[in-house]
């Protein structure tokens, strides 16, 4: 499964700025958008409903990480929003991941769950010094991916640098959604493990998440179209 549309990270503080941005795109253009913590905590479920009313696919990226019962109940609520993708932290463990899946099943939703492996802001040095993890960054990501797959999770969020490795180890059907996507020459910001759309496709990413390379440029539609063209290998 490949998500043809670049997933646009709506990194805005409120609905007004969000829809001002979205109104720059043709209304008949199907977009796949990501709502993160800042925007969701500011605007809540009402925003998700408005995005779905426009016909957009929605990735609700809240990175749930709590005791299993709490995550299960949270997923029941998220399921009612009819979003397409949502996230949990693989670090929450097997029981928590199974509880997340159970919560969505109880809601009747078709939402797919992605497990966060290691954030794209994490480096190998940080992994060893701050998390006291002795294995390599790639092996840590694989460990979380396998744990997620074993517990019924649909895929992971990982950097494109690990996508090909996970494709080899976890198979083509296990989703690998990759943030940290930048066009050549763009500033990388606070993300450390970045890649271009074309290279991400070559590394077997199933979907790419793009924020600043679209949201922080003047001609946003042209930037989106260029990224999609690269992503689709044209």
N, C-alpha and C positions, 0 to 999 in steps of 0.2 A: 504493500500500500504506500503510495506516494501522495502527499498533500501538494497539489500543484501550485496553490497560492502561497506566496510567502506570508507567514503569520506576522501581522503588524503588532508590535508591542505598543499599546496605548498608554504610554508613560506620561499621562497628564493628571493634574490635580483635581479636575472637576469635569462635570458633564459639558459645560459651556465650551471649554477648550477642546474637549474630545470631539464634539460634534462639529465645531468649527473646522477641525482637521478633517474629519470624515466627509464633510460637505465639499471638499476639494476634489473628491473622486466622483465619477459618474454614478448615479443612483442604481443603474442597472449592472454595475460591476460587482460581482460577488467577491466580498472580502472575507478573509479569515483574520480575526483580531484577538489579541491577548489582553485580558484585564488582570492586572496584578494587584498587590495588596493596597498600595496607596489609593488608586482609583476606586477599588471596591469598598474599602473602608470609608471613603468619602461619600460615595453615591449609592452603594448597596444594590439590592436586587432590582430596583427600578431601572438602573442603567442596563443591566443584563437583558431585561425584558424589552427595552427600547432597541437594543442592538439586534436581538432576535427578530423583532418586528420589521427591521430593515432587511431581513433575510441573510444576515451575516452568520458565519460560523464563529463560535466563541470558545476560546481557551481561557478558562478561569484558573489563574495560577496563584493559588493561596498557600501552597506548600504545607499542607496540614501535617502536624507532628505533635502527637499527644498520646495519652493512654488509649488503648483500643476502643473502649466504650465511647469516649468522647469523639473520636474520629469517625466511628460508625454513625453516630447521631448527626455529625456534621455532614457526612456524605449523603444521608437521607435528605437533608435540606438542599444541598447542592444539586442532587438528582432532580429535584422538582423544578430547577431553573432551566433544565433542558439544554445545558451547555454541551459542547462536543468533546472537550478535553478538560481535565482538571489534574491537580498534582498533590502528591503526598511526599514525605521524606522517607527514602528507603531506610535511613538510619533509625526509624521508629521500630523496625524489626518485623519479623514474620507475622506475629499475632496482630499487630496494628494494620499491616497491609491486608491481611485477610478480612479484618473488620471493616476496612474501607470498602473493599469489594462487596461485602455483605450489605453495607449501608446503601450502596447504589442499587444493588439487586432489589432490596426492599422498596426502593422508590420507583422501581419500574423503568428507570432511565437507561438509555443506551450510551451514556457518557463513558468515554474511555479514560482510564486512570494511568497517569505517568508517574513514575517514581523519580524523585530527584536523587542523583548519584553524588557527584561532587560539583559544587557550583563552579561556573566558569571563571570566577574571581580567585579560585584556589590554585596555588602553585604547588609543585612537588616539595619545595622547601617549607611552605606553610603546613602541608600535610604532616610532615615529620616533626616539625618544631612545635606546632600548636595543637594538632590532633594526636600526636604521639603514635602515628600510624607508620609502621616500618616497611610495609610493602610499597611498591611504586604506585604512582597516581593511577596509571592504567589498570593495575591489578585491583586497586580499591574500587574503581568504577565497575570493573567486571564483577567483583564480588557482590556489589549492590545490585547490579543488573540481574545476575543469576538468582539472587534471593528474591527479587521482585517477580521474575518469571516463574519461579517455583511456587509462588503464592498467588498466581492468577492475575498479576498486574499486566496491563496491555503493552507497556513499554517504559522507556526511561527518557529523562532529559539528561543529555550529556553534551560535551563539546564535540564538534565535528572531528576533532583530532582522535577521538576514541570510537567514532561511529563505525568505521571499517572493521576494527577489532571486535566490536560487539556483533556486527553482522556475521562475522566468521564464527564467533562462539555461541551466539544466541539465535541465529537464524534470521531469515528475511522477514518473517511475519511479526517479529518483536520490534515494536516501534522505537525509533531513535530520533527524537526531536532535538534539534540543536540550536541553541542561542549563540551569542557571540559572533554573529555574522556581520561582516563589514565589506564594503566595496574597497578595492585597492586604493590606498591613499587616505582612507578615512581614519580619523582618530579612534583608538581602541577603547578609550575611557578607562573604567575600572575593571573591565574584563581582561583576563590575561591570555586565555586560550581561544583565539579567534581564527576565522577562516572566511574566504570569499564564498559567495553562493555557488559558483561553478565547482570549486574544489570540494565543497560540502556534498554536492550531488555525486561527485566522483568517489567520495568516501562512504556512500550508501546511507546518508541521512534520509529519513523518511519525510522530514519537514524541517523548515528553517524558521527561526524567530528573528525578526529584524526590527530594531527600534530606531536608534539615532540616525542611521543611514537613510531613513525615510522621513522621520518626524522632525529632524533638525536641519533640513535643507530647504531651499526656497521653492524649487519645483518638485513637489512631493510626488505627483503623479508620474512624472518622467523617471524619478528615482525608483519608484515602485516597479514600473514597467521594465527598467533596465535590470533590476534585481531578479524579477521573474524570468526574464529572457535568459540570464545567466544560469539561474536555477534549473530551467528546463533544458539547458544545454544547447541553446540556439545562438 
